[in-house]
Amino acid sequence: MPQANTNEGTSSLARRLLNGDRRALARAISLVEDDRPEGWDLVREVYPHTGRAAVFGFTGPPGVGKSTLIGALTKARRAAGRTVGVLSIDPSSPFTQGALLGDRIRLTEHFLDQGVFIRSMANRGALGGLSEAALQAALLLDAAGRQDIFIETVGVGQAEIDIIDHADTIVLVLMPGSGDSIQALKAGVMEIPDVIVINKAQHPLTDTMVREIRGVLSLANLDEASSGPARPRWRVPIVKTEAARGEGIDELVERLGEHRAHIAAEGTLQERRGRNLRNEVLAIASARMRRRLEEELREDAQFKRLLQEVIERRLDPASAASALLERSGG
Amino acid sequence: MPQANTNEGTSSLARRLLNGDRRALARAISLVEDDRPEGWDLVREVYPHTGRAAVFGFTGPPGVGKSTLIGALTKARRAAGRTVGVLSIDPSSPFTQGALLGDRIRLTEHFLDQGVFIRSMANRGALGGLSEAALQAALLLDAAGRQDIFIETVGVGQAEIDIIDHADTIVLVLMPGSGDSIQALKAGVMEIPDVIVINKAQHPLTDTMVREIRGVLSLANLDEASSGPARPRWRVPIVKTEAARGEGIDELVERLGEHRAHIAAEGTLQERRGRNLRNEVLAIASARMRRRLEEELREDAQFKRLLQEVIERRLDPASAASALLERSGG
């Protein structure tokens, strides 16, 4: 009975995972990443044991040193006796790609530490699918007892934000020269994060940049003050770091702790998590509907005919979409 | 018979639209933007008359001067006797917001010209929904006989690229200081466009930037040469402009024309359009499925119960999503 075997396998894997077994964790994340039913079964089984980890999301353009920063934070958290899980879904990250020599030395010291689990997930084309898998992987890290989870994503757009939106604290990492990101913040195209880090801060332009960001933040605060709720307001800190030399890391650890204390105290931690879980349920449902539709259509003769009509300008795209939806019983 | 009235109304609007009537065009785009059934009827009716316009997509971070550049291009194309349609879906664009005085002067000269139709579309939260409406609006401009269509989007991420992916030619606009975008190109996070413009090029760092981009492009070319098809290769030109003074615009017009001739000659124009139309049909179908699901769930007691179970860690998000999909007959 393969069914019984699988169930037994999942349960035993779940037990090992809940005990913090690293190999079980690695296997579990692979199951989720490969979209295997056992992976989803496993998440279902261990889900009651999640919700205890502190989840930090790091985003920012490539090249600003997010991985090095997470490496330095990992070291600091380990020194404080916390277990750490790192999940990188940045295709340009040294965690994901072959690291440069310097990075490799800094990062491998963690690979040998049992208290650190580092995992990168590849960008598999559809960002929806990846984000879905990444969030399940974060739940697995949480269930395995990782106390601090660092999620690394790339980007200055909105799509990538979807992934780290599920973090309790969102950290935007920039460096001197990140003019595009500052423009995006200024224009309201990018949302204001909880903490801003300027890495590689030993640069003559850093202080100009800090002033510019403070200007953006004070405008955003004004907006909030006029329409926002009467809560004690969180003032987004700007932390200057030189992650490669460990500078500014202690201050960053402190600010991250303050943010967590702030959202826990005023109840937004629960509120955020409730909203994020709602969005996650909807995102998973939507991604599955879309995937199912695409699979249905892959070799579908009627779809090919419809599409040919669209290409020949005899049928418009929206009508073709309606025809598809009607057929699949929508 | 309201049905007959609506049809008649649509037909008369369609007739005026096909004759190039600007008020009909404005009304038609509003119908599509508001997601009104008449809007979709109208697109269906005029769709056989589309596919003649040359569609150019402009993307890049806020503040690089995309609107000014499009203004200057519009002037040049009008001087060459072409009619122009501009569609801005950049929430930070002067087309969309109140423009600064200088911009307003430059842009209003076009507002008075009957051969130019400028329209901005607001970002309505869900980028999916907006992108869907924007593409329909582009079809309407095309049907109304606009010969050149310029679509403006913001972003250095992937989400925004989806919109301009439907353009025949994709132009990335940067300026000195666009370090994040160059890093994103370098890391392969952002796709290589067809044409790169460096605006505000009278800056001491412009030439360094051009060299950096050339480096990225030559690496991308190597990748392509090793695996790509044996087609005459398009060499992405880098055009330096000072759009506010009209400098570099003639060269840009020339490069845009060359790109169009290139894709027309080698057949990729038809191939691109076929692929883009396929993606559009799927995107519209997916967006509708998601919207339908969200509407169904807005006041749904069962969904609220499921969600509460997820929040209390008794039911995992993926199982909640499955329960929803099963219920809605998926």
Contacts between the chains, C-beta under 8 A, distances in Angstrom:
chain1	res1	chain2	res2	distance
A	40	B	318	5.2
A	40	B	319	7.9
A	43	B	316	5.3
A	43	B	318	6.3
A	44	B	316	4.7
A	44	B	318	7.0
A	44	B	319	5.3
A	47	B	313	6.0
A	47	B	315	7.4
A	47	B	316	3.8
A	48	B	313	5.0
A	48	B	314	6.5
A	49	B	313	7.9
A	50	B	313	6.2
A	51	B	313	5.4
A	61	B	156	7.3
A	61	B	179	7.9
A	61	B	180	3.7
A	61	B	181	8.0
A	61	B	183	5.3
A	61	B	184	6.0
A	62	B	183	4.6
A	62	B	184	5.8
A	62	B	186	7.2
A	62	B	187	3.8
A	62	B	189	5.6
A	63	B	183	3.9
A	63	B	186	7.4
A	63	B	187	6.9
A	64	B	183	7.8
A	91	B	187	7.4
A	91	B	188	6.9
A	91	B	189	6.6
A	92	B	187	3.3
A	92	B	188	6.7
A	92	B	189	5.6
A	127	B	158	6.5
A	135	B	317	7.6
A	136	B	318	6.9
A	139	B	316	7.4
A	154	B	184	7.8
A	154	B	187	7.3
A	154	B	189	5.4
A	155	B	156	7.6
A	155	B	157	5.0
A	155	B	158	7.7
A	155	B	184	8.0
A	155	B	189	7.0
A	156	B	61	7.4
A	156	B	155	7.8
A	156	B	156	4.7
A	156	B	157	6.2
A	156	B	180	5.8
A	156	B	184	7.6
A	157	B	155	5.0
A	157	B	156	6.1
A	157	B	157	1.5
A	157	B	158	6.3
A	157	B	159	5.3
A	157	B	160	6.2
A	158	B	127	6.4
A	158	B	155	7.8
A	158	B	157	6.3
A	158	B	159	5.2
A	158	B	160	7.9
A	159	B	157	5.3
A	159	B	158	5.3
A	159	B	159	3.9
A	160	B	157	6.2
A	160	B	158	7.9
A	177	B	177	7.5
A	177	B	179	3.8
A	177	B	180	7.7
A	178	B	179	6.3
A	178	B	180	5.2
A	179	B	61	7.8
A	179	B	177	3.8
A	179	B	178	6.3
A	179	B	179	6.1
A	179	B	180	7.0
A	180	B	61	3.7
A	180	B	156	5.7
A	180	B	177	7.7
A	180	B	178	5.2
A	180	B	179	7.0
A	180	B	180	3.9
A	180	B	181	5.3
A	181	B	61	8.0
A	181	B	180	5.3
A	183	B	61	5.3
A	183	B	62	4.6
A	183	B	63	3.9
A	183	B	64	7.8
A	184	B	61	6.0
A	184	B	62	5.8
A	184	B	154	7.7
A	184	B	156	7.5
A	186	B	62	7.1
A	186	B	63	7.4
A	187	B	62	3.8
A	187	B	63	6.9
A	187	B	91	7.4
A	187	B	92	3.3
A	187	B	154	7.3
A	188	B	91	6.9
A	188	B	92	6.7
A	189	B	62	5.6
A	189	B	91	6.6
A	189	B	92	5.6
A	189	B	154	5.4
A	189	B	155	7.1
A	273	B	311	7.2
A	274	B	307	7.8
A	274	B	311	5.1
A	277	B	307	7.0
A	277	B	310	5.0
A	277	B	311	5.8
A	277	B	317	6.0
A	278	B	307	5.7
A	278	B	310	8.0
A	280	B	317	4.5
A	281	B	306	7.4
A	281	B	307	6.7
A	281	B	310	6.3
A	281	B	317	4.9
A	281	B	320	4.7
A	281	B	321	5.2
A	281	B	324	7.1
A	282	B	290	7.6
A	282	B	293	7.1
A	282	B	294	6.6
A	282	B	297	7.6
A	282	B	321	7.8
A	284	B	317	5.9
A	284	B	318	5.5
A	284	B	321	3.9
A	285	B	293	6.1
A	285	B	321	4.1
A	285	B	324	5.2
A	285	B	325	5.6
A	286	B	286	7.2
A	286	B	289	7.1
A	286	B	290	4.3
A	286	B	293	6.7
A	288	B	321	6.6
A	288	B	322	8.0
A	288	B	325	6.2
A	288	B	330	7.7
A	289	B	286	7.0
A	289	B	289	4.7
A	289	B	290	7.2
A	289	B	293	7.3
A	289	B	325	6.9
A	289	B	330	6.3
A	290	B	282	7.6
A	290	B	286	4.3
A	290	B	289	7.2
A	292	B	330	6.9
A	293	B	282	7.1
A	293	B	285	6.1
A	293	B	286	6.7
A	293	B	289	7.3
A	294	B	282	6.6
A	297	B	282	7.6
A	306	B	281	7.4
A	307	B	274	7.8
A	307	B	277	7.0
A	307	B	278	5.6
A	307	B	281	6.7
A	310	B	277	5.0
A	310	B	278	7.9
A	310	B	281	6.4
A	311	B	273	7.1
A	311	B	274	5.1
A	311	B	277	5.8
A	313	B	47	6.0
A	313	B	48	5.1
A	313	B	49	7.9
A	313	B	50	6.2
A	313	B	51	5.4
A	314	B	48	6.5
A	315	B	47	7.4
A	316	B	43	5.3
A	316	B	44	4.7
A	316	B	47	3.7
A	316	B	139	7.4
A	317	B	135	7.5
A	317	B	277	6.0
A	317	B	280	4.5
A	317	B	281	4.9
A	317	B	284	5.9
A	318	B	40	5.2
A	318	B	43	6.3
A	318	B	44	7.1
A	318	B	136	6.9
A	318	B	284	5.4
A	319	B	40	7.9
A	319	B	44	5.3
A	320	B	281	4.7
A	321	B	281	5.2
A	321	B	282	7.7
A	321	B	284	3.9
A	321	B	285	4.1
A	321	B	288	6.6
A	322	B	288	8.0
A	324	B	281	7.1
A	324	B	285	5.2
A	325	B	285	5.6
A	325	B	288	6.2
A	325	B	289	6.9
A	329	B	329	6.2
A	330	B	288	7.7
A	330	B	289	6.3
A	330	B	292	7.0
